[in-house]
Amino acid sequence: MAKQLVEMLKGEFDPKEYKDEYRERVKEFVEKKARGHAPRLRLVKTKRKAASLDKILAKSIESLKKKKRHVA
């Protein structure tokens, strides 16, 4: 299943399509700290945990299949 998912995701990588949110938060934290402000720390909410890797892979594959159907 993992191999199938990787095959479906093959393609050109364009880093401009992604945003480094972690880096932005750290930079913001450091800048506020440097200005003498006490930055407010906040918890990042996480998605609920999946039951198993098999289910996650199956959902990912199904999602990619649906996207490819809509594109074609």
C-alpha positions, 0 to 999 in steps of 0.5 A: 500500500505504501509503495502504491501511495508513493507511486501516485505522489511521484512528480515534480516538486515545487517548494513554492507550493509549501509554507514553512509555518514552523519556521515562521512561528519560531522567527516571530517568537525570536523577534518578539523576545528581542524587542523585550516582549514576553511572547505568548506560548500557545499549544498547537492543536493536533488532529485526532490519532488514526487507528492504524497505518493501514487505514491512513494509507488507504484513505490517502490512496482513495483521496488521490484517486478521487483527485485524479478522477476530477482532474482527468 
